[in-house]
């Protein structure tokens, strides 16, 4: 076998192994099923809970609201006149839908320059870091899924100003995040994973 052909075979094999799993788990409404299907998600969330004190169900509810557990999630494209592409609505990307600037701040403060938004370990760690920022800047407990999500969506200054009060859809969404966190908590307790 020639060296060129050998190189191509090795390159193809390596490329086929390097892909990431970005698709969502099958059942997003069952925390026990989700934890069985994606044990790496649970390991990442438990590590984040130990490091930042953000309960696993709160992390799960935020990720569900932001990306539905899709690692490559992006905001939709914008169009002028309905047909001319104008780019994406924001730079939000990955499981946590972190914006470029906020992600860079996280990388700098945690000295995690190689952290990636499409890596579940890094995305959950980001959520934990952001929860700590929310506590330090706005006195939001890491167990308070509703207000944590409001600060997550609006930013720390926006939350402090109460910018969410003019967004009834966001207030309703934050309540659903809190309900989902409670549901996930009850499910994880029932199957012995909490």
C-alpha positions as CSV (number, residue, x, y, z in Angstrom):
1,X,0.0,0.0,0.0
2,X,1.5,3.4,-1.0
3,X,2.2,5.9,1.7
4,X,-0.4,8.3,0.2
5,X,-3.1,5.7,0.3
6,X,-2.2,4.7,3.9
7,X,-2.3,8.4,4.9
8,X,-5.8,8.8,3.4
9,X,-7.1,5.7,5.2
10,X,-5.7,6.9,8.5
11,X,-7.1,10.5,7.9
12,X,-10.6,9.1,7.1
13,X,-10.6,6.9,10.2
14,X,-9.5,9.8,12.5
15,X,-12.1,12.1,11.0
16,X,-14.8,9.6,11.6
17,X,-13.9,9.3,15.2
18,X,-13.6,13.1,15.8
19,X,-17.3,14.0,15.5
20,X,-19.3,15.3,18.5
21,X,-22.8,14.3,19.5
22,X,-24.8,17.5,19.1
23,X,-28.3,16.0,18.7
24,X,-30.7,16.3,21.6
25,X,-31.5,13.4,23.8
26,X,-34.7,11.5,22.9
27,X,-36.8,12.4,26.0
28,X,-36.3,15.9,27.3
29,X,-39.2,15.6,29.7
30,X,-37.8,12.7,31.7
31,X,-34.6,13.6,33.7
32,X,-34.0,9.9,34.5
33,X,-34.2,8.8,30.9
34,X,-32.0,11.7,29.9
35,X,-29.4,10.8,32.5
36,X,-29.4,7.2,31.3
37,X,-29.0,8.1,27.7
38,X,-26.3,10.8,28.2
39,X,-24.3,9.8,31.4
40,X,-21.6,12.4,30.4
41,X,-24.2,15.1,30.8
42,X,-24.9,14.0,34.4
43,X,-21.2,13.8,35.2
44,X,-20.7,17.3,33.9
45,X,-23.6,18.7,35.8
46,X,-22.6,17.0,39.0
47,X,-19.1,18.4,38.7
48,X,-20.6,21.9,38.2
49,X,-22.9,21.4,41.3
50,X,-19.8,20.5,43.4
51,X,-17.8,23.5,42.1
52,X,-20.4,26.2,41.9
53,X,-23.3,24.9,44.1
54,X,-25.9,25.0,41.3
55,X,-28.2,22.0,41.6
56,X,-28.3,19.6,38.6
57,X,-32.0,20.2,38.0
58,X,-31.5,24.0,37.7
59,X,-28.7,23.4,35.2
60,X,-30.9,21.0,33.3
61,X,-33.8,23.4,33.2
62,X,-31.6,26.3,31.9
63,X,-30.1,24.1,29.2
64,X,-33.5,22.9,28.2
65,X,-34.8,26.5,27.9
66,X,-31.7,27.7,26.0
67,X,-30.8,24.9,23.6
68,X,-33.0,21.9,24.2
69,X,-29.7,20.1,24.9
70,X,-28.3,20.6,21.4
71,X,-24.6,21.3,21.5
72,X,-24.6,23.2,18.2
73,X,-27.7,25.4,18.8
74,X,-27.6,28.8,17.3
75,X,-30.1,31.7,17.1
76,X,-32.1,32.0,13.9
77,X,-31.0,34.0,10.9
78,X,-32.4,37.5,10.3
79,X,-33.6,38.6,6.9
80,X,-34.2,42.0,5.4
81,X,-37.4,42.2,3.4
82,X,-37.9,38.6,4.2
83,X,-35.3,37.3,1.8
84,X,-31.9,39.0,2.2
85,X,-29.8,37.3,4.9
86,X,-28.6,39.7,7.6
87,X,-26.7,37.3,9.9
88,X,-27.9,35.7,13.1
89,X,-30.0,37.4,15.8
90,X,-27.1,37.1,18.2
91,X,-23.7,35.4,18.8
92,X,-25.4,32.9,21.2
93,X,-24.1,29.4,20.6
94,X,-24.0,25.9,22.1
95,X,-25.7,24.2,25.0
96,X,-25.7,27.3,27.2
97,X,-26.4,29.8,24.4
98,X,-23.6,32.0,25.8
99,X,-22.9,35.2,23.9
100,X,-19.4,35.8,22.6
101,X,-18.5,38.5,25.0
102,X,-19.9,36.7,28.1
103,X,-18.1,33.5,27.1
104,X,-14.8,35.4,26.7
105,X,-15.3,36.9,30.2
106,X,-15.9,33.4,31.6
107,X,-12.8,32.1,29.8
108,X,-10.7,34.9,31.2
109,X,-12.0,34.7,34.8
110,X,-11.8,30.9,35.0
111,X,-8.5,30.7,33.0
112,X,-10.3,28.3,30.7
113,X,-9.0,29.5,27.3
114,X,-9.7,26.2,25.6
115,X,-13.3,26.0,26.9
116,X,-15.9,25.4,24.1
117,X,-19.6,26.3,24.1
118,X,-20.4,23.0,22.3
119,X,-18.8,20.9,25.1
120,X,-21.2,19.9,27.8
121,X,-18.5,20.1,30.6
122,X,-17.6,23.6,29.6
123,X,-21.3,24.7,29.1
124,X,-22.4,23.5,32.5
125,X,-19.3,25.1,34.1
126,X,-20.3,28.3,32.4
127,X,-23.8,28.1,33.9
128,X,-22.2,27.6,37.4
129,X,-19.9,30.5,36.9
130,X,-22.8,32.7,35.8
131,X,-24.8,31.7,38.8
132,X,-22.0,32.7,41.1
133,X,-21.8,36.1,39.3
134,X,-25.6,36.4,39.7
135,X,-25.2,35.8,43.4
136,X,-22.3,38.2,43.9
137,X,-23.9,41.0,41.8
138,X,-27.6,40.5,42.4
139,X,-27.9,38.2,45.5
140,X,-29.6,35.5,43.5
141,X,-29.3,32.1,45.1
142,X,-28.0,29.3,42.8
143,X,-31.2,27.3,43.7
144,X,-33.5,30.1,42.5
145,X,-34.1,28.9,39.0
146,X,-36.6,31.6,38.1
147,X,-34.5,34.7,39.0
148,X,-31.3,33.0,37.9
149,X,-32.8,32.5,34.4
150,X,-34.0,36.1,34.3
151,X,-30.4,37.3,35.0
152,X,-29.1,34.7,32.6
153,X,-31.3,36.1,29.8
154,X,-31.1,39.8,30.6
155,X,-27.6,40.0,31.9
156,X,-26.6,41.2,35.4
157,X,-27.2,44.9,34.8
158,X,-30.5,44.2,32.9
159,X,-31.7,42.1,35.8
160,X,-30.8,44.8,38.3
161,X,-32.8,47.3,36.3
162,X,-35.7,45.0,36.0
163,X,-35.7,45.0,32.2
164,X,-37.6,41.7,32.2
165,X,-40.6,43.5,33.6
166,X,-41.4,44.8,30.1
167,X,-41.2,41.3,28.7
168,X,-44.2,39.2,29.8
169,X,-43.1,36.3,27.6
170,X,-39.8,36.2,29.4
171,X,-41.4,36.3,32.9
172,X,-43.6,33.4,31.8
173,X,-40.6,31.5,30.4
174,X,-38.6,32.0,33.6
175,X,-41.6,30.5,35.6
176,X,-41.6,27.5,33.3
177,X,-37.8,27.1,33.8
178,X,-38.5,27.0,37.6
179,X,-41.3,24.5,37.1
180,X,-39.1,22.3,34.9
181,X,-36.3,22.5,37.5
182,X,-38.7,21.3,40.2
183,X,-40.0,18.5,37.8
184,X,-36.4,17.4,37.1
185,X,-35.6,17.4,40.8
186,X,-38.6,15.2,41.6
187,X,-37.8,12.8,38.8
188,X,-34.1,12.5,39.7
189,X,-35.1,11.8,43.3
190,X,-37.6,9.1,42.2
191,X,-35.0,7.2,40.2
192,X,-32.2,7.6,42.8
193,X,-30.0,9.9,40.7
194,X,-30.2,12.9,43.0
